[in-house]
């Protein structure tokens, strides 16, 4: 019997869950500091939760117990500023490991659901335009994960006058002269429109972190900056949906080789793709930190099982439709 573990007060708190989440997010963001960082742990899987708590505590004690051999403990070093907390210690099990990459859709079911969802999306986008409700869809994922194909299945269902797709590459000289979020601000949709980012401001936490294009204090500071930015979008009434399309390294290799062997796909492959693949472990750590630290109540991440492109496209369409329906 475990009934005794749930008190009437806890049932009362459960009914106020959304309010607690909103208050908790503000507390975490206002009180986060280098000396007393918060660690956000995905807790639905008890094994993952316990492993992460143990690793974080162990890492903290190791950093603290840096004495001179006689048991003395070094005094804490005061930072000159208060950056975002350090990345979550690496664990053998991560948030990405919970994505079920074995999920598949048969061709017949895929075609039926695709047409139904695209019709539903068309109606929702037109209704959003009438009500002046704007939306932003962010697509991130591994190289060859299927971002472009998923975006096409969205845009096929929309009036071209109501959306824009913004492909993100290396910043121009003009963009480098501004804050890194400036080039994304300038493409935000006007009332009733949709903006789709093919890669996004999360490059700061991924490629710029892993490749060393941003200094450590810059990409660490980007966690709260991005959370603030996305909260501003939500408070302005913009529907923000973020997708990370996850595939296995084996599936990525298969797709790379297919592109290399198929003449009309070869243009998609570059030396940089192969180099990024060699740094899979570093990117995996960066992605995990990104999801843990920037999945919030107003801007949650949707982790998409992408080994089967058909399943991924349906999951993305369903998620985007649900987000729009809630806003309307």
Order of alpha helices (4+ residues) and beta strands (2+ residues): alpha-alpha-alpha-alpha-beta-alpha-beta-alpha-alpha-beta-alpha-alpha-beta-alpha-alpha-alpha-beta-alpha
